[in-house]
Amino acid sequence: MAGRWKPPKEQRTDAEAVRRKRELAEKLTDAVDYGTEEDFVAAVKNYKPEIGKAELKAWIMRFHAARREKRGLC
């Protein structure tokens, strides 16, 4: 009996992983809206555990830009 076709592993979606990514993205949004820089950094590190120093710095710069924009300072 022939096996059923499955998409390649990199194209498969894991419902639990998708849910976790969505929740972490919501935490990032909440951190920008209501949290501090420390909250945001913790959320980013949970979202992307393998993040490098330069990339984290870029995320923090985006956080500050989003906060300024939200407050109408730009």
Secondary structure as GFF3:
##gff-version 3
##sequence-region A 1 74
A	DSSP	three_ten_helix	9	11	.	.	.	ID=ss1
A	DSSP	alpha_helix	15	34	.	.	.	ID=ss2
A	DSSP	alpha_helix	37	47	.	.	.	ID=ss3
A	DSSP	alpha_helix	53	71	.	.	.	ID=ss4
###
